[in-house]
Amino acid sequence: MLVTVMVTAVLAVVVTANAGLLASCVGRPKVSRIWTNRGALTTRISEIIPYLGGITAVLIINKGLQDAVARFARTYGFDATALFYTIEGDFVAWFQSLFPEVANLYFGTIYVFGYAILLTFPLIGYLFAETAEPYKVTVTAYAVNYMVAIVIYAAVLAYGPRVYSAEVSHGLLELFPEITGLLALANSAENVFPSLHTSMSMTVLLVAVRTHSEFPRWTPVAAFLALNVVVSTMALGIHWLVDVVAGVLLAWVSIVVANHYVSWRRQSTATPTGAD
């Protein structure tokens, strides 16, 4: 019941925030140019449907394999938790000490609500870009993030600092345990390396920087949310610094792969020059 309430609250906040961001970061002229032009809207939808189908399939497969991947990792995966602690020690505990306890409310809000807003707005805002390129790159990069992550999760067994170290506070999870149930819908406790919150957030930021000339107001919003999500992963004791660094690297790889894939698709579907 509490998880249902949380999901409903997240949906309500995401819808409201996206409506505001659409008005402020995209604006009526860009929306009208596509929305009121039936031909342009039809073309844009036809361009992005294959990409939406791809990310939907990846998410369904990822969810379906979640328990199996966790079992495989527990049986055959390399247990890296102790190694991570050896590398960075009590960095996360020290990092948490920089913030007052009340900050858990802020970071928890960012981790759940801010993250959801950050990931969903590009799927709405980029519908009204000059071309479908930003949309295609974003969706493809999302898919690459999940595909790479699920392979690593199967190979590397790792628990977060809040599970491994008594020095690390559970942050918001101590105040609102129902959030654990909400997070469990998307991931397992062993899936911390790399941090998908970090990789997905940085993916959005990288595309936002790339589209700054077209959506200048979105870039600072994306930067604020993305960087705060990254900080929240450690402030709440969910991820190691190692997880965060790996997440940033995964975001970069995902963008590179997405750019190449979208470029290849564009070239492969283009009509050859001089064709009858």
C-alpha positions as CSV (number, residue, x, y, z in Angstrom):
1,M,0.0,0.0,0.0
2,L,2.8,2.5,0.9
3,V,4.7,1.6,-2.2
4,T,1.5,2.4,-4.3
5,V,1.2,5.7,-2.5
6,M,4.9,6.5,-3.3
7,V,4.5,5.5,-7.0
8,T,1.4,7.7,-7.2
9,A,3.2,10.6,-5.6
10,V,6.2,10.2,-8.0
11,L,3.9,10.2,-11.0
12,A,2.0,13.3,-9.8
13,V,5.2,15.2,-9.2
14,V,6.7,14.1,-12.5
15,V,3.7,15.1,-14.6
16,T,3.5,18.5,-12.9
17,A,7.2,19.2,-13.2
18,N,7.3,18.1,-16.9
19,A,4.4,20.4,-17.7
20,G,6.3,23.3,-16.1
21,L,9.6,22.4,-17.8
22,L,7.8,22.1,-21.2
23,A,6.5,25.6,-20.8
24,S,9.7,27.2,-19.5
25,C,12.4,25.2,-21.3
26,V,10.8,24.4,-24.6
27,G,8.2,27.2,-25.0
28,R,5.0,27.5,-26.9
29,P,6.5,28.4,-30.3
30,K,8.5,25.1,-30.5
31,V,5.6,23.0,-29.2
32,S,3.2,24.6,-31.7
33,R,5.6,24.2,-34.6
34,I,5.4,20.4,-34.2
35,W,2.1,19.9,-32.4
36,T,-0.1,21.9,-34.8
37,N,1.5,20.6,-37.9
38,R,0.0,17.1,-38.4
39,G,2.6,16.2,-41.0
40,A,5.5,17.2,-38.8
41,L,4.0,15.4,-35.8
42,T,3.4,12.2,-37.8
43,T,6.9,12.3,-39.2
44,R,8.5,12.9,-35.8
45,I,6.5,10.0,-34.2
46,S,7.4,7.6,-37.0
47,E,11.1,8.5,-36.5
48,I,11.1,7.8,-32.8
49,I,8.8,4.8,-32.5
50,P,11.6,2.3,-33.4
51,Y,13.8,3.8,-30.6
52,L,10.9,3.8,-28.1
53,G,10.3,0.2,-29.0
54,G,13.9,-0.6,-28.4
55,I,14.2,1.0,-25.0
56,T,10.8,-0.6,-23.9
57,A,12.1,-4.0,-24.9
58,V,15.4,-3.4,-23.0
59,L,13.5,-2.3,-19.8
60,I,11.2,-5.3,-20.0
61,I,14.1,-7.7,-20.4
62,N,16.0,-6.0,-17.7
63,K,13.1,-6.3,-15.3
64,G,12.5,-9.9,-16.3
65,L,16.1,-10.8,-15.7
66,Q,16.5,-8.9,-12.4
67,D,16.1,-11.8,-10.0
68,A,18.0,-14.2,-12.3
69,V,20.9,-11.8,-12.6
70,A,21.0,-11.3,-8.8
71,R,21.0,-15.1,-8.3
72,F,23.7,-15.6,-10.9
73,A,25.9,-12.8,-9.3
74,R,25.5,-14.4,-5.9
75,T,26.6,-17.8,-7.2
76,Y,29.2,-17.0,-9.8
77,G,29.9,-13.2,-9.7
78,F,33.1,-11.7,-8.3
79,D,32.4,-10.3,-4.8
80,A,33.9,-6.8,-5.1
81,T,32.4,-5.2,-1.9
82,A,35.5,-5.7,0.2
83,L,37.7,-4.5,-2.6
84,F,35.7,-1.3,-2.9
85,Y,36.1,-0.7,0.8
86,T,39.8,-1.4,0.5
87,I,40.1,1.2,-2.3
88,E,38.2,4.0,-0.7
89,G,37.8,3.1,3.0
90,D,35.3,5.3,4.9
91,F,35.0,7.9,2.2
92,V,31.2,7.7,2.1
93,A,30.9,7.9,5.9
94,W,33.1,11.0,5.8
95,F,31.1,12.4,2.9
96,Q,27.9,11.9,4.9
97,S,29.4,13.8,7.8
98,L,29.6,16.9,5.7
99,F,25.8,17.3,5.8
100,P,23.4,17.7,8.6
101,E,20.9,14.9,9.2
102,V,18.0,17.1,7.9
103,A,19.8,17.0,4.5
104,N,18.6,13.4,4.1
105,L,15.1,14.8,3.3
106,Y,16.6,16.9,0.5
107,F,18.8,14.2,-1.0
108,G,16.0,11.6,-0.7
109,T,13.7,13.9,-2.6
110,I,16.3,14.4,-5.3
111,Y,17.2,10.7,-5.5
112,V,13.5,9.7,-6.1
113,F,11.6,12.7,-7.5
114,G,14.5,14.7,-9.1
115,Y,15.8,11.6,-10.8
116,A,12.4,10.7,-12.3
117,I,12.0,14.2,-13.6
118,L,15.5,14.3,-15.0
119,L,15.0,11.1,-17.0
120,T,11.4,11.8,-18.3
121,F,11.7,15.4,-19.4
122,P,14.0,14.6,-22.4
123,L,11.4,12.1,-23.6
124,I,8.9,15.0,-23.8
125,G,11.0,18.0,-24.5
126,Y,13.1,16.6,-27.3
127,L,9.9,15.7,-29.2
128,F,9.9,19.4,-30.1
129,A,13.5,19.8,-31.1
130,E,14.4,20.9,-34.6
131,T,15.3,17.3,-35.5
132,A,14.7,13.9,-33.9
133,E,18.4,13.5,-33.3
134,P,18.5,14.5,-29.6
135,Y,15.6,12.2,-28.9
136,K,17.1,9.2,-30.7
137,V,20.5,9.7,-29.0
138,T,18.9,10.0,-25.6
139,V,16.7,6.9,-25.9
140,T,19.6,4.9,-27.4
141,A,21.9,5.9,-24.7
142,Y,19.4,4.9,-22.0
143,A,19.2,1.5,-23.6
144,V,23.0,1.1,-23.7
145,N,23.2,2.1,-20.1
146,Y,20.9,-0.7,-19.1
147,M,22.3,-3.3,-21.4
148,V,25.9,-2.7,-20.2
149,A,24.8,-2.5,-16.6
150,I,22.9,-5.8,-16.5
151,V,26.0,-7.6,-17.8
152,I,28.2,-6.0,-15.1
153,Y,25.6,-6.7,-12.5
154,A,25.8,-10.4,-13.4
155,A,29.6,-10.5,-13.3
156,V,30.2,-8.3,-10.2
157,L,28.5,-8.8,-6.9
158,A,28.6,-5.7,-4.8
159,Y,26.7,-4.3,-1.9
160,G,26.5,-0.6,-1.1
161,P,28.3,1.1,1.8
162,R,25.1,1.3,3.9
163,V,24.9,-2.5,3.8
164,Y,28.6,-3.2,4.2
165,S,29.8,-0.6,6.7
166,A,28.3,0.2,10.1
167,E,29.9,3.7,9.9
168,V,27.5,4.6,7.0
169,S,24.1,5.9,7.8
170,H,21.1,4.6,5.8
171,G,20.0,8.2,5.3
172,L,16.5,8.7,4.2
173,L,15.8,5.0,4.2
174,E,15.9,5.1,8.0
175,L,13.2,7.8,8.1
176,F,11.0,6.3,5.3
177,P,11.5,2.6,4.9
178,E,8.8,2.4,2.3
179,I,11.3,3.9,-0.2
180,T,13.2,0.6,-0.1
181,G,10.1,-1.1,-1.6
182,L,9.9,1.6,-4.3
183,L,13.6,1.2,-5.2
184,A,13.3,-2.6,-5.2
185,L,10.8,-2.3,-8.1
186,A,13.6,-1.1,-10.3
187,N,16.7,-2.8,-9.0
188,S,18.3,-5.3,-6.6
189,A,20.4,-4.5,-3.5
190,E,23.4,-6.1,-5.1
191,N,23.3,-3.9,-8.2
192,V,25.4,-1.0,-7.1
193,F,28.4,-1.2,-9.5
194,P,28.1,0.9,-11.6
195,S,25.6,3.4,-10.3
196,L,22.8,3.6,-12.8
197,H,21.5,6.7,-11.1
198,T,24.8,8.3,-11.9
199,S,25.1,7.0,-15.4
200,M,21.6,7.8,-16.5
201,S,21.8,11.3,-14.9
202,M,25.1,12.1,-16.5
203,T,23.8,10.8,-19.8
204,V,20.9,13.3,-19.7
205,L,23.4,16.1,-18.8
206,L,25.7,15.3,-21.7
207,V,22.8,15.5,-24.2
208,A,21.6,18.7,-22.5
209,V,25.0,20.3,-23.0
210,R,24.9,19.2,-26.6
211,T,21.5,20.7,-27.2
212,H,22.2,23.9,-25.2
213,S,21.9,26.2,-28.2
214,E,18.3,25.0,-28.8
215,F,17.2,24.5,-25.2
216,P,19.4,26.9,-23.2
217,R,17.0,26.9,-20.1
218,W,17.1,23.1,-19.9
219,T,20.9,22.8,-19.5
220,P,21.2,24.4,-16.0
221,V,18.1,22.5,-14.8
222,A,19.7,19.2,-16.1
223,A,23.0,20.1,-14.5
224,F,21.5,20.9,-11.2
225,L,19.4,17.8,-11.0
226,A,22.1,15.5,-12.4
227,L,24.9,16.6,-10.1
228,N,22.6,16.6,-7.1
229,V,21.5,13.0,-8.0
230,V,25.1,12.0,-8.1
231,V,25.8,13.5,-4.7
232,S,22.7,12.0,-3.2
233,T,23.8,8.5,-4.1
234,M,26.7,8.8,-1.6
235,A,25.0,11.2,0.8
236,L,22.3,8.5,1.3
237,G,24.9,5.7,1.6
238,I,23.6,3.9,-1.4
239,H,26.7,3.9,-3.6
240,W,30.5,3.9,-3.3
241,L,32.6,6.5,-4.9
242,V,33.9,3.7,-7.1
243,D,30.3,3.1,-8.3
244,V,29.8,6.8,-9.1
245,V,33.1,7.0,-11.1
246,A,32.0,3.9,-13.0
247,G,28.6,5.4,-13.6
248,V,30.2,8.6,-15.2
249,L,32.3,6.4,-17.4
250,L,29.3,4.3,-18.5
251,A,27.4,7.5,-19.3
252,W,30.2,8.6,-21.6
253,V,30.4,5.2,-23.3
254,S,26.6,5.2,-23.8
255,I,26.7,8.6,-25.5
256,V,29.5,7.5,-27.8
257,V,27.7,4.3,-28.7
258,A,24.4,6.1,-29.2
259,N,25.9,8.7,-31.4
260,H,27.5,6.1,-33.6
261,Y,24.3,4.0,-33.8
262,V,22.0,6.9,-34.6
263,S,24.5,8.1,-37.3
264,W,24.7,4.6,-38.7
265,R,20.9,4.3,-38.9
266,R,20.7,7.7,-40.6
267,Q,23.2,6.8,-43.2
268,S,21.8,3.3,-43.8
269,T,18.2,4.7,-44.4
270,A,19.3,7.6,-46.5
271,T,18.5,7.4,-50.2
272,P,21.7,6.9,-52.2
273,T,22.8,10.0,-54.2
274,G,21.8,9.8,-57.8
275,A,19.3,7.0,-57.3
276,D,16.3,7.0,-59.7
